[in-house]
Amino acid sequence: MIVVREGLPVRLNFYRDETASCSGQVIFGDFGIARDLPPFKTTSIEFTPHKPGEFTFTCGMNMLRGKLIVQSR
């Protein structure tokens, strides 16, 4: 779970420490973001959430999941 504030820029760093195909991508569907995650490297994703709520992010195969919580300012 990741907690951020509405209207403030966010930078999330993802480090992929393996090569399984399921972890090769991260998708924030509600924000229109999909990024490939190269193995053994850090990938930064930057965006500004403009509405509060709980948003799921997943791997490309929708098997790995996380939650982004955007709180009102």
Buried (B, 14 or more C-beta within 10 A) or exposed (E): EEEBBBEEEBEBEBEBEEEEEEBBBBBBEBBEBBBEBEEEEEBEBEBEBEEBEEBEBBBBEEEBEBEBEBEEE
